[in-house]
Amino acid sequence: MAYYFSLWTISLLGSLLLPKKTALSVFLFYAFCGVLTVFVGIRFNIGGDWHEYINIFRAIGDLDFLPSLLFTDPNYGAINWIANKSGLGIIFVNMLCSVIFFIGLAMFCKRQNYPWVGVMVAIPYLVFVVAMGYTRQASAIGLVLLAFCSAIDGNGKKFLFYIVLATLFHKSAALTALLYPIINSSNSFKSYFALALGISLLLYIMGDTIAAHLSIYLFSDEISSEGGSIRIVMNIITALIFFIFMKIFKERLPNPVYKLIYGLSFFSFASMLMILVSTTVADRLTLYAIPVQILVYSNISLLFSGKHKLIAVIFPALISFTTLVVWLNYSPYASCCWIPYDFSLDIFKS
């Protein structure tokens, strides 16, 4: 457990000692994200789906390029195929996917008032569980975070571009395109036409596969996502904080950031309703709503002033620390698949 608590403690110290976005703070922030990238990338035999990813890697080694794209999600299949044909191993695949995830996370947190708080909030679940356990979806989430950055910058075309790339890593990322009407600042006919065209092309290319997955998720009694309810509650609590102080957030946040929080908050409530239909679909939706926690808690300082600003770090720290302690000590998956942490520096190892 020491590795996990040590990395979280560094993020806490950064939040307390480097709250302002000075040159030093930004440099150390990116350096720390680099450390997290390596920590996640070189993991070995970590995560509940580790052996499944090993099987995918080995199976793709016997395939030509085009069949490898159809064997799993296209972008992930391409990375595995290139690694196989280059004599590289699963560590290389994981490291590349880790780089994609943390570029998205770092750029997303950097755009908030307290970047260190953002990464501190992300560490217990988004980093340790998702990035280390769900390689394909973590890569997709990294690209979705870049899409959110584009939305904050007011670039709708780049938003859709990153969503398409994310969907090629994990089909569930297509759900985030539903946020476009909420966060799009122009609301023009061209924007909605581009969204409709993109979704139509996606359904045409991958419609059969998406339908098959939905059929499994919605109608199979054997598939469920344990822990999904807890993750949904965490997002709902964050969304409620936003709605309670909505007026203040609207006055003090840039409009694109406000719209993004608004959209992700509704995403969180949609996850709660979806759990009545399918826990797995609800859990997939919940993972893409987790950034609402980063947005709210890294901007919660806007609710305080003067000497009370310290609360803006302590409150998210308590929530984040509690999440980490509960997961490490009470999750059966943490004890069997994450503890102890093991790693390999051999990028040729498979």
C-alpha positions in Angstrom: 0.0 0.0 0.0 3.0 2.3 0.6 3.3 3.2 -3.1 -0.3 4.3 -3.4 -0.4 6.3 -0.2 3.0 8.0 -1.0 1.8 9.2 -4.4 -1.4 10.5 -3.0 0.5 12.3 -0.2 2.7 14.0 -2.8 -0.5 15.3 -4.5 -1.7 16.6 -1.1 1.5 18.4 -0.5 1.3 20.0 -3.9 -2.2 21.1 -3.2 -1.3 22.7 0.1 2.1 24.2 -0.8 1.7 25.0 -4.5 -1.9 26.2 -4.9 -1.1 29.0 -7.3 -0.2 28.4 -10.9 3.4 29.7 -10.7 6.1 28.5 -13.1 7.5 26.3 -10.4 4.1 24.9 -9.5 3.3 24.1 -13.1 6.7 22.5 -13.7 6.4 20.3 -10.6 2.8 19.4 -11.5 3.8 18.1 -14.9 6.8 16.3 -13.4 4.5 14.6 -10.9 2.1 13.6 -13.8 5.2 12.1 -15.5 5.9 10.0 -12.4 2.3 8.8 -12.4 2.6 8.0 -16.1 5.6 5.7 -15.4 4.0 4.2 -12.3 0.9 3.2 -14.2 2.8 2.2 -17.4 5.3 -0.2 -16.0 2.9 -2.0 -13.7 3.0 -5.8 -14.0 0.3 -8.3 -13.2 -1.9 -5.5 -11.8 -5.6 -5.1 -12.3 -8.6 -7.4 -12.5 -8.4 -7.7 -16.3 -4.6 -8.2 -16.6 -4.8 -11.7 -18.0 -7.5 -10.7 -20.4 -5.2 -8.0 -21.9 -2.3 -10.5 -22.1 -4.6 -12.9 -24.0 -5.6 -10.0 -26.4 -1.9 -9.2 -26.9 -0.9 -12.7 -27.7 -3.9 -13.4 -30.0 -3.2 -10.3 -32.1 0.4 -11.5 -32.5 -1.0 -14.1 -34.9 -3.2 -11.7 -36.9 -2.6 -9.4 -39.9 -3.2 -5.7 -39.4 -6.8 -5.4 -40.5 -8.1 -8.4 -38.5 -6.3 -7.0 -35.4 -8.5 -3.9 -35.7 -11.6 -6.0 -35.6 -10.4 -8.4 -32.9 -10.7 -5.6 -30.2 -11.3 -1.9 -30.3 -9.4 -0.5 -33.4 -6.9 1.8 -31.7 -6.1 -0.6 -29.0 -5.8 -3.4 -31.6 -3.4 -1.3 -33.7 -1.1 -0.6 -30.7 -1.0 -4.3 -29.8 -0.3 -5.2 -33.5 2.5 -2.7 -33.8 4.1 -3.9 -30.5 3.9 -7.5 -31.6 5.4 -6.9 -35.0 8.2 -4.7 -33.4 9.1 -7.3 -30.9 7.8 -5.2 -28.0 5.7 -6.5 -25.1 2.6 -5.6 -23.0 4.7 -3.1 -20.9 5.1 -1.0 -24.1 1.4 -1.2 -24.8 0.5 -0.2 -21.2 3.1 2.6 -21.2 1.8 4.1 -24.5 -1.8 3.9 -23.2 -0.7 5.5 -19.9 0.9 8.4 -21.8 -2.4 9.0 -23.6 -4.4 9.0 -20.4 -2.1 11.3 -18.4 -1.7 13.8 -21.2 -5.4 14.2 -21.1 -5.6 14.3 -17.3 -2.7 16.8 -17.0 -4.1 19.2 -19.6 -7.5 19.0 -18.1 -6.4 19.6 -14.5 -4.1 22.4 -15.7 -7.1 24.4 -16.9 -8.6 24.5 -13.4 -8.0 27.0 -10.6 -6.2 24.4 -8.5 -4.5 21.8 -10.8 -2.9 19.9 -7.9 -6.3 19.5 -6.2 -7.7 18.1 -9.5 -5.0 15.4 -9.7 -5.3 14.6 -6.0 -9.1 14.0 -6.5 -8.4 11.8 -9.5 -5.7 9.6 -8.0 -7.8 7.2 -5.8 -10.1 6.0 -8.4 -9.5 7.5 -11.9 -5.7 6.8 -11.7 -5.3 3.8 -9.4 -8.4 1.9 -10.4 -9.3 3.0 -14.0 -5.9 3.8 -15.5 -4.3 0.7 -13.9 -7.2 -1.7 -14.4 -9.1 -0.7 -17.5 -6.4 0.0 -20.1 -8.7 0.5 -23.1 -11.2 2.7 -21.4 -8.5 4.7 -19.6 -7.0 5.6 -23.0 -10.5 6.6 -24.2 -11.0 8.7 -21.0 -7.6 10.5 -21.6 -8.9 11.5 -25.1 -12.3 12.5 -23.7 -10.5 14.8 -21.3 -8.7 16.3 -24.2 -12.1 16.7 -25.8 -13.3 18.5 -22.7 -10.2 20.8 -22.9 -11.3 21.6 -26.5 -14.8 22.4 -25.2 -13.4 24.7 -22.6 -11.4 26.4 -25.4 -14.6 26.7 -27.4 -13.4 24.4 -30.2 -16.4 22.2 -31.1 -14.6 20.5 -34.0 -11.7 19.3 -31.9 -14.1 18.1 -29.3 -15.8 15.8 -31.8 -12.4 14.8 -33.2 -11.2 13.6 -29.8 -14.5 11.8 -29.1 -14.1 9.9 -32.3 -10.5 8.9 -31.4 -11.7 7.9 -27.9 -14.5 5.8 -29.3 -11.9 3.8 -31.4 -10.3 2.9 -28.0 -13.5 2.0 -26.3 -17.0 2.1 -27.9 -18.6 3.5 -24.7 -16.8 6.8 -25.2 -19.4 7.6 -27.9 -21.8 8.4 -25.1 -19.9 11.6 -24.3 -21.0 13.0 -27.7 -24.4 13.5 -26.0 -22.8 16.4 -24.1 -22.2 18.3 -27.3 -25.5 20.2 -27.4 -25.0 21.3 -23.8 -21.4 22.5 -24.0 -21.4 23.8 -27.6 -21.2 27.6 -27.4 -22.3 28.3 -31.0 -25.4 26.0 -31.1 -25.4 26.5 -34.9 -26.9 24.3 -37.5 -23.5 23.3 -38.7 -22.5 22.1 -35.3 -25.5 19.9 -34.9 -25.1 18.6 -38.4 -21.5 17.7 -37.7 -22.6 15.8 -34.5 -25.4 14.0 -36.4 -23.0 13.1 -39.2 -20.3 11.8 -36.8 -22.8 9.6 -34.9 -24.3 8.3 -38.2 -20.8 7.3 -39.5 -19.9 5.7 -36.2 -23.1 3.6 -36.2 -22.6 2.7 -39.8 -19.0 1.5 -39.2 -19.4 -0.1 -35.8 -23.2 -0.5 -35.5 -23.2 -4.3 -35.3 -20.5 -4.4 -32.6 -22.2 -1.7 -30.5 -25.5 -3.4 -30.8 -24.0 -6.7 -29.7 -22.3 -5.1 -26.6 -25.5 -3.3 -25.6 -27.4 -6.6 -25.9 -25.0 -8.2 -23.5 -24.9 -5.3 -21.1 -28.7 -4.8 -21.0 -30.1 -8.3 -21.2 -27.5 -10.6 -19.6 -28.1 -11.5 -16.0 -24.5 -12.7 -15.6 -22.8 -9.4 -16.2 -22.8 -6.7 -13.5 -20.3 -4.0 -12.3 -19.6 -4.3 -8.6 -18.9 -1.0 -7.0 -20.8 1.0 -9.6 -23.3 2.2 -7.1 -20.6 3.7 -5.0 -19.0 5.5 -7.9 -22.4 6.9 -8.9 -23.1 8.2 -5.4 -19.7 10.0 -5.4 -20.6 11.7 -8.7 -24.1 12.5 -7.4 -22.7 14.2 -4.3 -20.4 16.3 -6.4 -23.2 17.2 -8.8 -25.4 18.2 -5.8 -22.7 20.5 -4.5 -22.6 22.1 -8.0 -26.4 22.6 -8.1 -26.6 24.0 -4.6 -23.9 26.7 -5.4 -24.8 26.9 -9.1 -25.4 30.7 -9.0 -21.9 31.3 -7.5 -20.2 29.0 -10.0 -22.0 30.6 -12.9 -20.9 34.1 -11.8 -17.2 33.1 -11.2 -16.4 30.4 -13.7 -15.8 30.8 -17.4 -19.0 29.9 -19.3 -17.5 26.9 -21.1 -16.3 25.4 -17.8 -19.7 26.1 -16.2 -21.5 24.4 -19.1 -19.2 21.4 -18.9 -19.9 20.9 -15.2 -23.6 21.3 -15.9 -23.5 18.6 -18.6 -21.5 16.2 -16.5 -23.8 16.7 -13.5 -26.7 15.6 -15.7 -24.6 12.7 -16.9 -24.2 11.7 -13.2 -28.0 11.7 -12.6 -28.5 9.8 -15.9 -26.1 7.1 -14.5 -28.3 6.8 -11.4 -31.4 6.2 -13.5 -29.6 3.8 -15.9 -28.6 1.5 -13.0 -32.3 0.4 -13.0 -31.8 -1.0 -16.5 -28.2 -2.2 -16.4 -25.5 -1.8 -13.8 -22.8 -2.3 -16.5 -24.1 0.5 -18.8 -24.5 2.7 -15.7 -21.0 2.0 -14.6 -19.6 2.8 -18.1 -21.5 6.1 -18.1 -20.3 6.9 -14.6 -16.6 6.6 -15.6 -17.0 9.4 -18.1 -18.8 11.5 -15.5 -16.0 11.3 -13.0 -14.3 14.4 -14.4 -17.2 16.4 -12.7 -15.3 15.7 -9.4 -12.1 17.2 -10.8 -14.0 20.2 -12.1 -16.0 21.0 -8.9 -13.3 20.3 -6.3 -10.5 22.0 -8.2 -12.7 25.1 -8.5 -14.4 24.9 -5.1 -12.1 27.7 -3.9 -14.5 30.1 -5.7 -16.9 29.5 -2.9 -14.5 30.8 -0.3 -12.4 33.9 0.3 -9.4 35.0 2.4 -8.4 32.7 5.3 -11.2 30.2 4.4 -9.4 29.3 1.1 -7.7 26.4 3.0 -11.0 24.7 3.1 -10.9 24.4 -0.7 -8.0 22.0 -0.2 -8.9 20.2 3.0 -12.5 19.3 2.0 -11.5 17.6 -1.3 -8.5 16.0 0.5 -10.8 14.4 3.1 -13.0 13.0 0.4 -10.1 11.8 -1.7 -8.3 10.2 1.3 -11.4 8.5 2.5 -12.0 7.0 -1.0 -8.4 5.7 -1.1 -8.5 4.2 2.4 -11.8 2.5 1.8 -10.8 1.1 -1.6 -7.4 -0.2 -0.4 -8.7 -1.8 2.8 -12.1 -3.1 1.9 -12.2 -3.8 -1.8 -11.6 -7.5 -2.6 -10.2 -6.5 -6.0 -7.6 -4.2 -4.4 -6.3 -6.9 -2.1 -6.1 -9.6 -4.9 -5.2 -7.5 -8.0 -3.5 -4.3 -6.9 -1.6 -5.2 -3.7 1.3 -5.6 -3.6 2.3 -3.3 -6.5 4.6 -4.9 -8.9 6.4 -3.6 -12.0 8.7 -4.4 -14.9 11.1 -2.2 -16.8 11.3 -4.7 -19.6 9.4 -3.2 -22.5 9.8 -6.5 -24.4 8.1 -8.6 -21.7 4.8 -10.2 -22.7 
